[in-house]
Amino acid sequence: MQENKMLNYIKNVLENMPKDWLNLTTHRLDIYNEELAKTDFLNQFEELFKENNSEISALTNLPTAYDYIRLGHPLSCVLEWAIANLNNTKAENVISFSSKTIPILAILRTNLLENKKTQILYTDEIASFFDAKIIREIYGYNFEMQKIEAINSVPKFDGSTIFISSTKNIFSFDDQKAIDFFINLNKDLGSILFINGKENEQYISDIQHVRRRETIAMTPSNSLLALQSLVNHNAIDTPKIDVLNNKKIVLESIKEITGTTINPLVASSGLSIQYAIMMGLIHDAQENYPEKAIKFIVPPNCYGGTNDQARRVAACLKNVEIVDLPVDGNNDMVQSIETVLTKIATEDAVPFIIAEIPTNPRVEVPNLIDLKNVLSKKRITKNGKNAIEPVFILDQTFCPNVHFLGEGEILSEVKTISYASGSKFPSGGKCTAGYCVGNDKTTRLMEKIAIHLQLCDNEATHHQMEILAEQLPSMNQRIADAYKNTREFVTFIQEKLPEAKINFVSEELANQSFTPSVFSLDLPTKGNTDAERETYKRALNLKLINLMITQIPNESKFCVSYGQLKGCYWTIPATSTQGTTKEGDKDYIVRTSVSGNLDLELHKQVFLEFVNSI
């Protein structure tokens, strides 16, 4: 009876749900409490369920579940809540993934750090997606594997037991106490992880963190398919998509946009492709430079996901270390690279540099000729041998249209891999899929990256590819239109509030194709002490954002994104994109991203209202 009531309610919810549940990649931060991600949304959703209220107005007013859909979203939360109810457990014990492999890796990671044994049991062959040899040798994870005939023949084990099933019914889990983690797989949608037993609930936070940093939740479109199957009691009905044609369009578009010739790789998100890059480079280094230390050189205040993921990878591998690369403010990226590479050369280590151009949130571009020279420079180890040349990993999300890697371009002769987050300009905010390209010197590296992208089952979904095929061909024009609006808005702010410090590209850089549509705004402050001035400025940041989103609610949003198809997004990096960055490296400034489609005159008018109020 209760089960039917729940399924009928979900059916009504799916009929009335806000369109943004399915179509947006980023959600409002003004109704979001990161510490209560998923929980806050589901608590209020459950209240609506008790009231049998599925009105669109009530669903629209629910708090944001996660700030980015790759972390989770309303539909993945409802799916996990429904499965938990069907299996008499709590919603936090059910976690959906777009990947079939990553939930296994998440458990193995925790057990590696806890020095705990793991056995993996399965009834159907899993070798097609789970390469045990690479996972042991490259990821450093330890585990035993055993194929069993049935779930009731579970061998005793001193450690964690994972059971993997390719059952047609991904929503149901056996009541088998000897199993700690159930993983139900679906070849089209991903996987559902069920955390069994109170003693295993300590894993939840760690597993959620893996989903946050190395992969994505089951996508909104796939979560919807799963929910429809659940409430209609029928098989999962995946739509017909011209996968091969979409992939052809996407790969050719990326090559044309980037000026490269090697086939690009397309992942479920920017962090998914970054994870494949990191693990692919580690794999290559271990094969070609065995026993040598591996150094990932990372700006400490870059995008929090990049920073956090790099440090998480290093935490699992004894020969991998993170080296800070100061790039913003009074620090020059080129000089910092010179200092770091010189030191690493004396250690005869393998250097991999991850950097954003332009930097985030200060929107700075280094001298590119100097950058090429410092990356190309021949260095000598303390034993007088040639040092290992660096690989430059370029996060090009803010300016994906700039040609760095093609023949004759500035980084064509430096081993360089460039990547971009797809939730920005590539898809216009319609999906999270990201991609990477390499220049002609990285063929071997790209092959290794492809292995790890596939191993982690982090490739873009069919629906994501379909969205990219629709959006990529217009990307460069959208970049040009958005830059035009941004330049005009920045000029207006400089005129009306000259005491504010604005970080944006110069006209000279714009003439070199650096035409981002994001700028950061360091508002003027006052007070007698540093603490007073900082407190005043932080309050002023929120005052500006709240004014914009209340006066222009249809266009101005308190969101974390960039490259959207319409409107204007506002955020404070220190409390959003730099969430896991060390406190001293955070930027408590306003970051604004402008699209090519918005009422710019109205935004100017409201900003002038803000200026007059201070």
RAGI-V758749 format. One record per helix or strand of 2 or more residues. SS is the DSSP state (@ for helix, = for strand). FROM is the first residue (numbers start at 1). LEN is the number of residues. If there is no record, write none. Layout:
BEGIN
ss=<SS,SS>
from=<FROM,FROM>
len=<LEN,LEN>
END
This chain:
BEGIN
ss=<@,@,@,@,@,@,@,=,@,=,@,=,=,=,=,@,@,@,=,@,=,@,=,@,=,@,=,@,=,@,=,@,@,=,@,=,@,=,=,@,@,=,@>
from=<2,20,34,39,56,74,91,94,102,118,132,144,160,181,190,198,220,243,265,270,294,304,320,333,350,368,391,397,416,422,434,440,462,501,507,518,530,556,568,573,583,590,600>
len=<15,4,3,12,5,13,3,4,13,5,6,4,6,6,6,17,13,16,3,19,5,13,5,15,7,9,5,3,5,5,5,16,35,3,4,5,22,3,5,3,3,5,14>
END
